[in-house]
């Protein structure tokens, strides 16, 4: 049985091997004309310069936090391996983002050049390059998890062996979450400051097209697509993927604690599902192709063919895996995985319906431009609010079904059913993310196609080429919106699994400091029900309610801070673009080259300065809540943050996506087309939606998971200062 971990290790090597294969194959493609190469080089240098600056800041934060964890370990408040696990989690998360962004910056010009031949050639280059990100993320995550398990298996003592191993490995997830939040917030501020500056001045004030080389902010805008939607998204889903596996493994160790043989199988099951998902993702990747002249529905069908095939195959494989492992109620637990997969599909389709210009909701937002930008804003806000219904109901139904399937549809609430049900919810989250290799490929494809379109425009390629890159870009907008919905939905299930893992970590912390539960129950023998009764965790406890309010408040405060950060950085960008238009003679006639580097510098400095406070707030608040309100307050905080953050994230992502594609719908020639008053109205809507969908909204799903991870890691400190 112990050899299963080597299968997980082999799967990680397979994923990284194919990522390298796709990367080298992409590099062999022709990058195009000298001008195309020059533009791509500008973007590449800007992206790498930003990432270098971001990592300098993040390294300092990581060193400080690791030192704090080391001191806590010295006082017996944590396992001695925690600080190192935290660092490795952050390192691999950052590495995944780096490799993905490096690939994207090399792929954009090659995608544009391939589109000169055919639409399918452009799709192949962009999608296979996006697959590098997907496969790198799953490969590095499984590599870190499998190596850590092998190391801890030899050094952790026999008593509570698997429970201590799995809760220690969750610290690796905190490192990934911390890095992901910095990447998402910093990248989101960067990209939207540049995007807003380019759109407000270029499109609305000077009536020049998107990605026009005369616009000083256009290079910074293209750089932002990479640092926000590639590096940021990669780090985001890396920690969701790792977090779901680690949290479910910890829940499995707890649920089957009375049977060591079954306990080991339950711990390995989520890792094995993820490992098989690597192979099935590869099958799906090779199925993605299209024909010349394909429209949006045909292009979406090409991607859906790959992702749906992988999902169906993993659903079948799950039954085989649990049967082979011989886990109790293997049929029911397998159906929990299927529930997670179906929930992911439904959320993706719901997001596509509300944000794609091929459907009525976004078309109605575009139509509202007839009466100006105010009605565009109003209709987009209304659409975003309405769009929360399907994802929330879907996740709610998925939670109940996954819970019931795992405990054999036994509705009696007791300790045994609760533990098994929570394991089912965790395994559903693993199922939703099991084919991340291909689902993340469809998301990373978006910014590559967007940059390819920008390169084609700035290079002055034939209108036919631009038409092809526009088709690929429009598809990318939809896949990006769908990917954000998928990331938010998976975050909700993962955060719920982490919430249960927090309870287990409190038990371990009590044992470590030699304390029992407040009502005198021995911590080592306490069930989840004992725990909730001992700490009076119920909605009539005012401490729990205060924690819920603080958690809900955190979602809004965090969004407010990141939205204002984008606004401040965008103001400086707008001022700079206006300055260049007014002072550099010949810029509007195309006779003088704008100062692209100055705009890149403004976005870089703005992002570095603005990302620190909201990111640190997400770490400090759970610690302060634990010290002041104790365990009940922390549980309230996590529940409030999860429920409010999930709904708010869906609203912001879908509203932003609808505004973006409403603009695209008008640019296709509807309601007056490019340059019309209607077009300008939708540009304003898109500008408002930019920080919604690319900064604040996507960062929320990391916020709710990071607060859970911080609470887990700081459980020992909470117990030491707050026994009741």
N, C-alpha and C positions, 0 to 999 in steps of 0.2 A: 504493500500500500504506500509506503514511504517513497517509492520510486515515481509516484505520480508527479511529484514536484519537478522531476527532471523532464517530464513531458511539457510542463509549463515553461521551463527554461528553453527547451527546444523550439517551442512556438515563438518565443521572443526572438530567438536567433533567426527563425524563418521570416518573421515580420521585418526585422532590420535588414536581412539579406535582400528581400524584394524591394524595400525602400531604397537601398543602395543601387539596385538594378534599374529601377525606374529613374532615379536621379542621374545615373551615368547615361542612360538612354536619352534623357531630355537634353543633356549637355551636348550630345552628338548632333542634335538638330541645328539647322542654320538659324542664326540670330537675325539675319536680314541685312538691310543696307547699313552703311556707316552711320547715318543719322539715327536709325533704330537702335543701333548699338550704343551710341552716345547717350540717348535718352534713358535707356535701360541702366547705363552706368551711373547716371545722375541719381536715379531712384535707388539703386543698390547701395551706393555710398551713403546716401541720406538715411536709409533704413539701418545699415550697420552702425553708423555713427550714433543714431538714437539708441539702439539696443545696447551699445557699449556704455553710454551714459546711464541708462536705466540700471544695468547690472552693477555699476559702481555704487549706486544708491542702495540697491537691494542687498548687496553683499554686506554693507555696514549694518543694516537692519538685522540680517540673519546672524551676524556675529554677536550682536547684542543679545538677541533672543536665545541663541545657543548657550551663551555664557550664563544667562538666567536659568536655563534648564539644567546646566551643569551644577550650579549652586544648589538648586532644589534637590538634585540627586544626592549631593553631599549630605543634605539634611534628611535623607530618607523619604522625601516627598515624591520621588519619581524613580523609575527604573534607570540604572546607570547608562543604558544605551539610547535613551530618549534624545539627547542633544545631537548625537551622530545621525540617528534616523531622520531627525528634522532636517539636517543639512543635506542629506542625500536626496530626500524628497524634493527639496527646493532646487537642487542641482539638476536632477533629471527633468523636472518640469521646465526649467529654463533652457535646458539642452534641447528638449523637444521643440520649443518655440523657435529657438535659434536655427535648427536644421530646417524646419518648415519654412521660415521666412527666407532663408538663404536660397532654398529651392524656388520659392515664388518669385524672387527678384531676378533669378536667371531665366525663369520660364515665360515671363510676360512677353518679351520681344519675340521669343521663339513661337509662342502661340499666335501672335499677330502675323508673323511670317508664314506659319503653317496655314493660316486662314487665307493667305494669298492663293493657295492651291485649292483648298476645299473647306467646307464647314466641318466635315468629319475630322480632317487633319487637325484643325484648330481645337476641336473638342478633345481629341485624343491627347494632344500635348498638354492642354490645361488640366484635364481630369487625371491623367497619370501623374502629373506633377503634384496635384492635390493629394493623390494617393500616397506620395512620399510623406506628407504630414500625418495622414491617418495611420499608416503603418509604423512610422517612427514613434508616435504617441503610444500605441498599444505595445510595441516592441520594448520600449524603454520601461514602461510601467510593469510589464510582466517580468522583465529582467530584474528590476529592483525588488519586486515582491518575492520572486523565487530565490534570489540570492540572500535576501534578508531572512527568509524562512529557514534556509539551510544553515545560516550562521547562528540564529537564535535557537534553533533546535538543539545545537550542541552546547550552548552556554546557559540556557535557562534551566533552573532546577526542576525536578520531577513534579513537585507539588503544584497543582493548578497550571501545569506545563503549557497546554495549548491556549488557555485563557490569557495567561501573561504574555505569551508570544503574540497573539493577535491584537491585544490592546496596546502593546508596545509598537507594533507595526503601524497602528493608526497614527502615531506621531509622524511617521513618514508622510502620511496624508496631510498633516498640518503644514509641513514644509512645502508640499505641492500647492496647497490652497493659498498660502501666503504669497508665494511667487506668482500664482495665477492672478491674484487680486491686483498686485502691482502691475502685471502685464496688461490686464484688462483695463484698469483705470488709466494708467499712463498712456497706453496705446490708444484708448478711446478718446482721451483729451487731445492727444496729438492729431489724430486723423480728423476729428470733427472741427478743431480749430482751423485746420487747413481747408477742409471742405466748405465750411461756412464762409470763410474769407474768399475763397475762389468763386463761390456761387453768388453771394450777395453783391460783390463788386463786378465780377466778370459778366455774369448772366443778366442781372437786373439793372445794373447801372450803365454797362457798356455794350450790352447786347452781343457779346461774343460767345461762341459755342463752348460746351463743356470740353475740357482737356485741350483747349486752344493754347498753342505754345506762347502766345502773347501774354497769357495770364501768369503773373509772377508766382502765384500760389499753386500752379498746376502740378509741379514736381512734388511739392510738399504733400499735396492731396494724394498723389499716387504712392508716395512713401507711406502715408498714413494707412492706406488700405492694407499694406503689408504688416505694419507694426501692430495695428488694431485687430484686423480680421484674420490674420494668419498666426502671428506670434501670440496674440491675446487669446484667440479662440483655441489654439492648440494647448496652451497652458491651462485654460479653463476646463476643457474636456479631459485632459490628462488627469487632473485631480478628481473629476467626477468619476472617471473610469476606475482609477486606483481606489478612491474612497468607497465606491460601491462594493468592490471586491473585498477590501479590508474590513469594512463594517459588517458585511454578511458573514465573513469568516469568523469574526468575533461573536456574532449572534449565534452561529452554528456551534462554536465552542461552548457557549453558555447553554443553549437549548439541549444539547446532548451530553452535558457534563457527567451524567450518571453512567454513561456507557462510553468508555474510552475508544473502543474500536469504531463505533458509530460517530463519535465526536470527530475523529480524524477525517473521516469521509465527508462530514458536513463542512469542515474547514477547507478541504481540497476542492469541493464541488464548484464553488464560484470561480476558482482559479482555472479549473479544467474547462468549464463552459467558455471562459474568456479565451483560453488557448485554442479550443476548437473553432471559436469565432474568427480567429486569425485566418485559418485555412479557408473558411467559407467566405470571408470578406474578399480574399484574393480571387475566388471564383467569380464573385459579383463584379469586381473591378474589370476583369477581362471581358465581361458581357456588355459593357457600356460602349455603344457606337451608334452612329446615326447616318442619314442620307443627306445628300446635297439638297438645299432648299427647304429643309425641315423647319417647321414653325415651332412656336413655344410648346404646344402640346406634344409634338413629336420629340422635342428635346427633353422635356420633362419625362416622357415615356422611356427614353433611353436611359436616363439616370434611375428611374423607378424600377426598370427591369433588373438592374444590377443590385439595388438595395433590397428589393422585394425577394429576389431569388436567395440572397444571403439570409434574410430573415426567416423564410420558409424552411431553409435547410437547417438553421440553428434550432428552430422549434422542434424539428424531427430529431436532431442530434441530441437534444436535451433529454428526451425520454430514454434514449440509449445510454447516455452518461449516467443518469440516476439509477437505471436498472442495473448497469454493470457495477456501480458502486455498492448496490444493495442497501440503499438508504431506506429507512422506514417511510412508508407512505410515499414511495418514489413517484407514483403516478400523480398524486396531488401536488407535490412540490414541483414536478415538471410543468404542470398546468399553471403554477405561479409564474414560471418563466415565460410561458406563452402569453399570460396576462400582461406582463411587462412589455413584451414585444408588440402586442396589439395596441397597448396604450401609446407607445412611441409612434406607431403608424397613424393612429387617429389624431394625435396632437400635430404631427407633421402635415397631414391632410387639412386639418382645421386651419393651421397657419397659412398654408398655401392658398386656401379659399379666401381668407381675409386679406391677404397681402399681394396676391398675384393680379396683374392687370388683365388677365384673361377671365376674371370672375367679376360679378356685379358689384360687390362691396367697394373695391378699389376704383372701379369705373365710376361709381357714384361720387366718390371723393373727387375724382378728376372733373366730373360734371359740375360739382359745386364751385369750381373755379370761375364759372360764368358770372358769379356775383362777387368775385374778389377773394383776396387771401383770407379774410376773416371767416368766411363760410367754409373754406378749405380746412382751416384749423378746427372749426367746430365739428365738421363731419368726420375728420380724422380722429378727434378725441372720442366722439361717440362710437365710432367703429372699434377703436381700441378697447373701450369699456365692454361693449357687447361681445367682443372676441374672447373674453376671459371665460365665458360660460362653458364652452366645450372642453377646453383643457382642464379646468377645475373639476368638472363633473367626471371627466375621464380618469383623472388621477384619483379622485375619491372612490369611484367604482373599482379601479385597479387595486387600491389599497385593501378594500373590503374583500374582493375576490381572492387576491393573493393570500391574505390572512386566512380566509376560510379554506382554500384549497390545501394550504400547508398543514392545517390541523384536522383534515378530514371532514370539513363542514360541521364540526362540533361547535355550536354556538354558546356552549357553557363557558363563562369567563372564569378561568382558574389559572394557576401559575404555569402548568404544563402547556395549556392551549395558547397562552399569551406568548410564551417563549417560541413555540413552533410557528405561531402566526407571524411574529416579527421576523423570524428567519425567512418566511415566505415572502414578506414585503421586501426584504433585502435582496433575495434571489430574483425578484421581479425587476429590481433596479439593475441587477447584473444582466438580466435578459435584455432589457431595453438598450444597454450599452455594449452587448456582446459582439455586435458587428460594427463597432466603432471604426474599424479600419476603413470601411467603405463609406459610412455615413459622414465621417469627418472629411473624407476625400471630396464628397459633394459640396461640403461647406468651404473648404480651402480652395476649391475650384473657383468660387465666386470672385475673390479679389484678384486672382490671376487673370481671369477673363476681363475684369474691369481694367486692370493695368494694360492688358493687351489692346483694348479699345482706345485707351489714352495714348498708347504708343503709336497706334495706327493713325490717330487724328493728328498728333504732333509731327509725325513723319510725313504727312501728306500722301498717304497711300490711296489707291483707287477707291472710289465710292463703293464698289462691290465688296472690297475687303472690309471697309468700315461697316457695311451692312451685315456682314457675317460676324464681325466682332461685337456689333450691337446686339445681335441675336444671342450670342454667347454671354454677353454682359447681362442682358435681360433675364436669361436663365439663371445667371449667378446671383442676381438680386433676390430671386425667388428662393433659390437653394440656401442663400445666406439667412433669409428670414425663417425658412423652415428649420435650418440648423439651430438658430437661436431658440425657437420654440422647443425643439428636441432637447437642447441643453438645459433649458429651464425645467421641463418636465422631468428629466432624469435627475436634476438637482433636488426636486421635491421628494422623490422616492429615496434618494441617497441620504438626504438630510434627516428623513424620518428614521432610517436605519441607524444613522449616527446618533440620533436622540436616544434610541434604545441602548446603543453602545456606551453612551455616557453613564447610564445606570450601572452597567457592568464595571466601568472604570472606577466609579465611586466605591463599589464593593472591594475592588482590588486595593484602592487607596486606603480604605478602612482597615483592611488586613495588614497593609504595609506599616501603618502607624499604630497598630495594635488596638483599634477601637471596634466596638460593636455598633449596631444600629441604635438609634435613639431610644427605641422601646426595649432594648436589651437583647434583641435577636442576634445570634452569632452571625457576623458578616459573611463568613465562608459558606454558611448554609442558607443564607437568605435568598428568597425568590424575588422576582420583579414585583409581585403583589406585596410581599413583606416590605420591600423597599418603599413603595408608594404609601403604604399605611404608616410606616415608621416616620417618614418625612412629611406626612400629611399633604401629599400631592393630590389636590383636588381643586375644583373651581371655586369652592367656598373659602379657600385659604387666601386671605388678602395678599400674602407675599407672592403667591403664584400669579394672582391677577396683576399685581404691580409689574412683575416680570414680563407678563404678556404685553402690557402696555409699552414697556420699554423696548421690547423686541419689535413691536409694530412701529413704534416711533423711529427706531434705527433705520428701517427701510426708507422712510421719508427723509430723514436727516441725511442719510448717505446719498440719496438721489439728489437732494437739494445741493449738497456740497459739490457733487460731480457735475451737475448741470451748470452751476455758477462758475465752476472751474473752466468748463468749455466756453462759457460766455466771456469770461475775462480774457482767455487766450485768443478767442475769435476776434474780440475787439482790437487787439494788437495786430492781428493778421489783416483785418480790414483796413486799419490805418496804414499799414505798410504797403498793401496792394494799391490803395489810393495814391500814396506818396509816389510809388514808382510810375504809375500811369501819368501823374502830373509832372514829374521831374525828369524822367528819362525820355528824351526826344526820339521819336521814331518807333516807339514800342508798339503803338496801336497799328502802325502801318506795316509792322513786321520787319522793319529795317534795323531795329536794335534788339538785343537779347536782354530779357529781364534778369534781375538778380535773384535767381532761384535759391541760391544758398542762404540768402538772408531770411527768406520765408521758412526754409527748413530749420534754420537756427531758432527762429521765434517759436515754432511749434515744439521743438525739442526742449528748450528752456521752460516753456510754459507747462509742458507735460511733467517734467521732472519736479518743478516747484509745486504744482497743484496736486500731485498724486499722493504725497506723503500723508497729509492730515486725515483724509477719509480712510486710507488703508490702515493707518495706525489705530484709528478710532475703532475699527472692526476687531482689533486685537485687545484693546484696552477695556472696552465696555464689558465683555464676558468675564474678564478677570475681576473688574470692580464689582460687578453684580454678584459674583460668587463670594467675594469678601464681605460685602455689605448684607446681601439678602440670603446667602447660603444656597444649598442645593435646590429648594423649592423655587427660589427666585431665578436660578439659572434655567431650570426646566421651563418656567414660564417665559423667560427671555427667548429660548430656542423655539418654543411653540409659536409665540407671537411673531418672531422674525420669519419663521417658515411660512406661516399662513399668509401674512400680509406681504412679505417679500415675493412669494410665488405669484400671487395675483397681480401685484404691481408690475412685476417683471414681464408677465404676459401682455398686460395692457400697453406698456411702453414699447416693447419690441414690435407688437403688431401694428400699433398706431404709426410708429416710425416707418415700418415696412410699407404700409399702405400709402403714406405720403410720398415715399420715394418712388413707388411704382405708379402712383397717379401722375407724377411728373413724367415718367417714362411713357405712359399711355398718351399723354398730350404730345410728347416729342415724336411719337409715331405718326402724327398727323391728325389726331382727333382734337376737336374743340379749338381749332385754330393753329395747332402745331407750334413748332419752335418760334420764339421771338414774339409771340402774341401776348396780349394781356393775360389771357388764361394761363399761358405757360409761366409767366412771371408769378402769378398767384400760386401755382403749384410749386414753384421754386422756393417761395417763402415757406410753404408747408413742409417741403423736404428739408429746409434748413432747420425748422423747429424740430422735425423728426430725427435729424441726425444724432444729437446726443441722446434722444430717447432710445433709439435702436442700437446704437453702437458704443455708447458709454455707460449711461446709468442702468438701462434695462439689463444688458448682459452681465454687468458687474454684480447685480443683485443675487444671481444664483450662486456666485462665489461667496458673497457676504454671508448668506444663510448657512453655507457649509463651513466656512471658516470659523464663524462663531461657535458652531458645534465642535469643530476640531480643537479650538482654543479651550473650550470648556472641558473637553476630554483630557487634554494635556495638563490643564491646571486643576484637575480634580483633587490631587493630593493637597494643593494649597488651600482649596475650598474646605476640604475636610479638616485640615489642621486648624483653620481659623473659625470654622462654623460647623460644629458637630450637629446642630439641629437647625 
